Amino acid sequence: MLHLEIVTSERTIYNGEVDMVTVPGGDGVMGVLPKHAPVLSTLKPGELRVRVGNDVQEFAIGGGFVDIHDDRVIILADSAERADEIDEARAEAAMNRAADLLKNPPQNKEELIHIENSLRRSQVRLRMVRKGRGVAQ
């Protein structure tokens, strides 16, 4: 078993024992099982999956960091929410706002990166909520 903690600046999203964690690492999707080698990596916006027995829980992660050591996985997420917590209308509105802003990209590189990350986060959130409803992507 692994001990998993998923934490944002606002709250602890998950804290418990799991069989496997799949994270959207900065260099690609990474599956984590017990006895995994120590890793410290960035996370990109994406889907984080947690398996406990036959149960799989999904979370939308807005980027952050993962620290893996001694059968402990600590996710320090910029944002994270369970798939069943996602408000589809809000996610769609955020995606549309970001897409509109990118039609005339700002000259400020930091602002552009922020808008692109907002677009990616909202796309992940929409994909997850629609997948949960069985809507084709």
Sequence and secondary structure as in RCSB ss.txt:
>XXXX:A:sequence
MLHLEIVTSERTIYNGEVDMVTVPGGDGVMGVLPKHAPVLSTLKPGELRVRVGNDVQEFAIGGGFVDIHDDRVII
LADSAERADEIDEARAEAAMNRAADLLKNPPQNKEELIHIENSLRRSQVRLRMVRKGRGVAQ
>XXXX:A:secstr
 EEEEEE SS EEEEEEESEEEEEETTEEEEE TT   EEEEEEEEEEEEEETTEEEEEEEEEEEEEEETTEEEE
EESSEEEGGG  HHHHHHHHHHHHHHHHS  S HHHHHHHHHHHHHHHHHHHHHHHHHT   
